[in-house]
Amino acid sequence: MVRRETARLRAILERTLLLVSATTGGVAGAYACSGGGEGSSGRDGGEDAAAVDVTAPRDSGAEAASDASSSDGDAGPLWSPGCEPTPPVVYDAAADAPNCAYRLTLPCGVPSFVTSIDPIHCVLDLSSCVDLCTGVAFPFLSCEVANGFGCDDDAEAFVGADGAPIVVECDKCTISGRRPAGFTRPPRIRATDALGQFFAGASHLEAASVVAFEGLAEELRRLGAPAELVRAARRSARDEVRHARVTARIARRHGAEPPALRVGARRGSRSLAAIAVENAVEGCVRETFGALVAAWQAAHAGDPRIARTMARIAADETRHAALAWAIAGWMEPRLDARSRQAVLAARRRAVRTLLREVTSPSPSVLVVRAGLPAAPHARAMVEELQASLWEP
């Protein structure tokens, strides 16, 4: 089952790489973050901080899971009149700063579509983060209330309130992988080297994937899934332990330390439908794209050690993505019609979110030395997978 899916997926990914390489231009050009010259200001923005356009059409993954009849179009206006966010400004934008981080001011306080805020760390939920920061920076679970709002006092009091303006920080990290339920963003990774920061974030997400696969293996066992799927999930967890270790070594070589992992406790057993939705988003879409990106890095990284590391990771991640498709093949026929439509809607929304995310350019050092696909290549990769795999 998994072996057959691995062979099928490997063929699709190899064909995608060939097509994208043949039909897109070279990687030359400006891929650095918007702004970021010597005249840029520090953390607080300021007059010299570079303003960038913001486009944030609504695309809530949580809504996708419950709205089986959702169309492919936008869900309507995201902002109430007069509550549109001000143009975001880049900060931490010294010439050598890799953060690609932005501050976004919300004049009417936290908008009503924000479904939850971590009361300890002032962190917004993932789907709200995507809504707020898409078009500004790649949302790596990284939307945080930045102006001392005091979330630990009364988080519910300001969710959806028309209070004073707040400031949200959006961070960019071009890593895709399986995130466990309850995963929250790490503290900001401080580094002067973009490679160090990138691989510290990668190591953190690989560590989170260990938790995700361990939980998935247990859920599959509880649901009576074929033993092959349970074994494959446990093997994937072991792979991710190794990935976290090798990416941490790269990060440390470039002066950065992976942050500690924070995953909230899972409450009770989840339904088959909930697991299927998560598998569609995290596995069939995001892990599949992550495997493709890793293969691209293996072929394009200017640093030979990074290229060798990503070649090994790409082979494992292809197998992990194939596991997601094998799980979908076993699980989705066991759902009722409404739940199957919810899974399909969630997968479609995840693809559209990914299309928006990859339009944000990566720092040039990550394109050249780490081999990350430049924005035109990344978008072409998503579109090709959309045509050949996600929406055939």
C-alpha positions, 0 to 999 in steps of 0.5 A: 500500500505505502510502497505503491503510493511511494512509487506513484508519488515519486514519479509525479514529483520527478516529472514536476521537477523536470517540467518546472526546470524546463518551463521557468527561468533561472534563479537570478534576480532579487529574492531578498525580503522587501526593504532591508537596506542599511537605511531601514529602521530597527524593530519598531518600524519607523519612517524608513521602514519599507512598506509593502502591499497587503492582500489578505483574502479569507481562507480559514482552514477550520472553516473548510473542515466544517463547510462541505459546500464551500466554493473555490472563490473568496468568502467575501470581505474580510474586514469591516469598513474602517477596520482594514489593516494599515500597510505593514512595515518590515522590521529587524531589517538591517542589511544582514537580517534574515527575518523577513518579519513584518508588523501589521497594525489592526485599527479595530483590535482583534478581528472577529474571524480570529478563533483563538489566541494562546493566552500565554504567548499571545499567539493567534491560531493558524487559520487566522494567521494565514488570513492576516499575514498572507501577502505579507510574509509566509505564515509559519504559525507565526502571528503574535500580538506585539504591543504588550496586550496582556493575553494572559489576563483575559484572552477572551475579552478582546477576541473580536472586540472593537478595542484599541489598535493592536499590532501583530507580528508576521514571520516568514519561514519557507518550510512545509511539514506535518504539524501536530494538533496543538503545535504553537509557534516557537520564540523568535529565532534570533540570528544574523545568518539567514541559513542558521535561522532557516535551518533552526526553524526547519529543525523545530518543525522536524521535531514537531513532526515526530510528535505528529507521527507518533500521535498518528500511529496511535490513532491509526492503531486505535481505529483498526488501520492496517498494520502497514500504515501503523508501522509506516507512521512509526518509521516516519517518526524515527525519520523525523528524529534524524531530520531534526538532528541533522538540520540542527547541526546545519543551524548551529554551524551557522550560529543559530539554535533550534527553539524548544518545542511547544505542543499543547496536550491533545484532548480526547480521541478525535473522530475519523473525519477530523483525522482525515481532514488533518491528513489531507491538509498536513500530509497530502498537500503540505508534506507532498509540497515539502518533499518536492521542495526538498528534492529541488534543494537537493538539486540546486543548493550551492552548499554541497553539504546542504545538497547531500542532506536535502537529498536524504531528507527528500527521499524520506519526505516522499515516503511520508507524503506517500503514507498520507495518500495511503492513509487517505485511500484507506480512511476516506472511503469509510467516511460519510458523504458530508465528511468526504466533501469536508475533506475535499474542501479542506484540501482545496483550501490548503492548496489555495493557501499554499499558492498565496504563501509561495508568492513571498520571495525568499532571501537570496542566500537561501535561494543560492546556498540552500537551494530553495525555489525562487517564488516563480519556481515555487508557484509553478511547482504548486500549480503543476501539483495542483493539475497532476495530483491535487485536482487532476 
